[in-house]
Amino acid sequence: MAYNEEVQKYVTEQLSEFKEFTTKKMFGSLSYMRDKKAFGCIVGDAFYLKADESNIKDFTSRDMKQFNPRNTKKGMPYWTVPKEVLEDKEELKKWATKSWKVAVK
């Protein structure tokens, strides 16, 4: 599934406070990377951040959806970002930082 370029422009602008990240096209999606570690991605119209036990409750407590392209029992470790977080650059920076730390592990 291809990523939405309008979403990409918006997310990239909203992540401007996070700084020092790059993007990379991968399998029709767009990955957000820092230090060669993927911490987020856009697939279709959705922006996802990486999660593990250290930050998963941020997503599950808001009923966010896990990225699961094959509808398997266990999806990928990426979860949709809440709209209110995406709209707040400082809050998004905090969430992106946590996800980058997950990616570095």
BARO-908708 format. One record per residue (C-alpha): residue number from 0; x, y, z. Coordinates in steps of 0.05 Angstrom, whole numbers, plus 32768, in hexadecimal, padded with zeros to 4 digits. Example, Ala and Ser with C-alpha at 12.3 -4.5 7.8 and 13.67 -1.06 7.14 Angstrom:
! BARO-908708
seq,u,v,w
0,80F6,7FA6,809C
1,8111,7FEB,808F
//
This chain:
! BARO-908708
seq,u,v,w
0,8000,8000,8000
1,801C,8044,7FED
2,8022,807C,801E
3,7FFB,80BE,8019
4,802B,80F6,8006
5,7FFF,812B,8028
6,8003,8104,8069
7,804E,80FF,805F
8,8055,814A,8058
9,802A,8156,8096
10,804E,8122,80C1
11,8092,813B,80AC
12,807F,8182,80BF
13,8062,816B,8101
14,80A2,8144,8111
15,80CD,8182,8106
16,80D9,8188,8151
17,80F6,8141,8152
18,812D,8155,8121
19,8164,812B,8101
20,8138,80F7,80E1
21,8135,80DD,809A
22,8101,80BA,8071
23,8108,807D,8045
24,80D7,805E,8015
25,80CD,8015,8025
26,809C,7FE4,8005
27,806C,801C,7FF1
28,806D,803B,8037
29,8099,8072,8053
30,80C6,8064,808F
31,80DD,809A,80C0
32,8124,808C,80D7
33,8158,80A8,8106
34,819E,808B,810A
35,8188,8056,80D7
36,8152,803C,8106
37,8109,803F,80F0
38,80DD,805D,8126
39,809F,806C,80FD
40,807D,8064,80BA
41,8044,807A,808F
42,801A,8046,806C
43,7FDF,805F,8044
44,7FC2,8099,806C
45,7FDA,8082,80B0
46,8018,8096,80D8
47,8034,8061,8107
48,8069,8062,813D
49,8090,8027,8158
50,807D,800A,819B
51,8092,7FD6,81CE
52,8085,7FCA,8217
53,80A3,800E,8229
54,806F,8037,8203
55,8037,8009,81EC
56,8006,8023,821F
57,800A,8068,81FF
58,7FE9,8049,81C3
59,7FBB,8014,81E1
60,7F9E,8044,8215
61,7F85,806E,81DB
62,7F6B,8033,81B3
63,7F9D,803C,817B
64,7FA4,8006,8147
65,7FE1,7FDA,813B
66,7FFD,7FD6,80F4
67,7FEB,7F91,80DB
68,7FEF,7F8D,808F
69,7FE3,7F42,808C
70,7FAD,7F3E,80C1
71,7FD5,7F0D,80EA
72,7FCF,7F00,8134
73,800D,7F29,8141
74,8014,7F6A,811A
75,8052,7F94,8112
76,806D,7FBF,814C
77,804F,7FFF,812F
78,8011,8022,8149
79,7FE7,805C,812E
80,7FF5,809F,814D
81,7FBA,80C3,816E
82,7FA2,8100,8148
83,7FAB,812D,8184
84,7FF4,8117,818B
85,8001,8121,8141
86,7FE5,8168,8145
87,8013,817B,817F
88,805C,8181,8169
89,8078,817E,81B0
90,804E,8141,81C3
91,805F,811F,8181
92,80A9,812B,818F
93,80A1,8106,81D2
94,807E,80CC,81B1
95,80B1,80C9,8178
96,80EA,80CA,81AA
97,80CD,808E,81CF
98,80C3,8069,818D
99,810A,8078,8177
100,8123,805C,81B9
101,80FB,801D,81AB
102,811B,8018,8166
103,8161,801F,8183
104,8157,7FE4,81B3
//
